[in-house]
Amino acid sequence: MNMFDGALAALGVIMGMWISNIADPRAVVKTVLSAGLAMFISGSLGAYLTEKAERERKLRELEEATFQDMKGSIYERSSRIAVLAVSMVGGVSPLIVCTTLIAPFAFSQALRVDFATAALASLVTGIVVLSALGYFLSKIAGKKPIEYLLYMILAGVASAIVIVLLGAHI
């Protein structure tokens, strides 16, 4: 879920800069990377607090059902590890997608690629990332991939259209 947020946020920044005629690849890299780092902190902390609360409730319910103190048990230790793992995934996933989508801008000068080409490469990469997420979700849901692929791609395209329309009227 946080990877989806990261992809849409990064694509939003890229589209916003493109329609605002801010053709500085360094500005894109700095802005998207800053957003990615903010989402890393937010995603990690949000997932940590949510998962910790849920696991503590389940542990308390298990203690009440079994009339046993679970402190120090393997269940309690594995719950703590799971909380940390979930929080890291929640934070790292949007950061990974943000850095992936800014790669064309980060290397544009070395590859002698203009801003529009870098933006197009980034947008195509974003659509590929959203498609991969859609495919992954379809497998989790046990559904045909096309349904979730279309949902994800439609979300990306809809975001781009809204940004372009807003940019034309601001």
N, C-alpha and C positions, 0 to 999 in steps of 0.2 A: 504494500500500500504506500509506503513512504517512497519507494522507487517511482511509483506513478506520480506522486506529488512532485518529486524532484525533476522528473522528465517534463511535466507540464510547466513548472516554474522556470526551468532553464529555457524551454522553448518560448515561453512568454517573454522573458528578458531578451532573447535573441530577436524575436519578432518585433518587440517594442523598439529596440535599437535600430533595427533595419528600417522600420517605417518612420523613425525619427531622424533618419539620415545621420546617425552616429556611426560612422564607418571606421571606428578604431577597434581593431581586434583586441588590444590590451584592455580596453574598457569592458568588452564582453567577458573576457577571461576573469578580470577582477570582480565584476558584478556577479556573474554566475557562480564563481568560486565562493564569494562571500555568502551568497544565498545558500549554496551547498553546505557550507560550514555551519550556518545558522540552522539549517534543517538537520544536520548531524547532531547538533546539541539538542535541539527541540525533539527530534525523533528518538534519540537515545534516552533522554530524560523522561519524555512522555511514556515511552515503552517500559522503561524501568519502573516508574511509579505505578503504572497500570498493572503490569505483570506482577510486581511485588505485592500489591494489594490483593490481587486475585489469588496468588499462591498462598499468602498468609491466611486468607479466608478458608481456602481448601484445607490447609494444614490444621487450622482451628476446628473445622468441621470433622476432620479425621480424628483429632484428639478427643472430641466430644463423643464420636461414634464408638471409638475403641477404648475410651476411658484410660488413655495412655498419654504421657508427655512425649512429644515427638522431637524435643530439642536434642540436637546431636545425632539424630537418626539419619540413615541414608536417604530417607524421603526428604527430610529437611535440607540436607546438604545438596541433594540433586535439584531441589526447588531453587536454591540460591544460585546454582550454576545455570539453570535454565533461565532465570531472571536476567542474569548477566548476558547470556547468549542472545536472548530476544532483544535486549536493549542495544546491543552492538549491531545486530542486523537492522534494527529500526533506525539507527543513526547512520550506519555506513552505506546503506542502499541508496539514499538520495544523493549522498556525496559521490558515490561511484558514477551514477548516471549523469550528474552535473559535470564531472571531470571528463566523462566520455563525450558529452555533447559540446564541450568547449575545445576539444582536441583540434578540430579543424582551424580554429582561431589561434590557438597556441602555436601551431606549426605553420600558420599561413605565411609569415614573413620568410621563414627558412625555405618553404616550398614555392615561394613567389606566387601565392594564390591571392586573388583580390577578395575583398570583403563579401561580395555577393556570392562568390563561389564557396567561400568558407561557410556562409550562412546556409546555402543550399545543402552542402554536405552535412552540416549539423542537423538541419531539418530532416533530411533523409535518415540520418542516424537515429534521430528521435522517433521517427515512424517505425524503424526497425526495432528499437527498444520497446516501444509500446506494443508492437506486434508480438514480440517475444513474451512480454508480460501477459498479453491476451492468451497466447498459446499455453503458457504455464497455468493460468487460471482455469482454462478449459480442461486441462488435465486434472486439476484439483477437483473441479466440479463434475468431472466425468461427462462432459458435454463435447459436442463437435467444436473443433478449434475455430471455425469460421465465425461463430456467434461472438465469442469473446474478442477475437481479432478485430472484428468490425466495431465492437464497443470501444475498444482502446483507440483505434485509429480515428473513429468518429470524435472521441473526446479531444484528441490532439488537433484535428482539423477544426472542430468547433471553437476551440480556444484560439487558434490562429485567426479564424474569421472574425471573432469578437474583437481581438486585439487590432486587427487591420481596420475594422469598422470604427472602433473607438478612436484610433489614430487619425482617421480621416475627418473626424468631427471635433477633435480637440485642438 
